[in-house]
Amino acid sequence: MNNRLMRILVFFDLPVKTKAERSAAAKFRNFLLMDGYHMVQLSVYARICCGVDSVAAHKLRLAAAVPAKGSVRMLVITEKQYSGIQILLGQRTEYEEPQQMEQLMLF
């Protein structure tokens, strides 16, 4: 049960009026990408974790990377729950496609 596949969703609203704010927002988005997140929507990123221990470790890393200004929220759901995601409006773009977990084989 501890190795259950889970997905972390990160939602954020960051100020981008000044050059410093834009820099902080870009740095945060780059952190997310480097830490294995993918863009779901413009201010929504997700990543897959294997179990609650991995979620806890990524929560600490995320908390350390949060910019001084703005709002960041984290939601953890199971991969099964995430697989039920539906896009209801508008034309789909490449970053809106739900990412499916690829199977890995270890020998």
Secondary structure, 3 states (H helix, E strand, C coil): CCCCEEEEEEEEECCCCCHHHHHHHHHHHHHHHHCCCEEEECCEEEEEEECHHHHHHHHHHHHHHCCCCCEEEEEEEEHHHHCCCCCCCCCCCHHHCCCCCCCCCCC
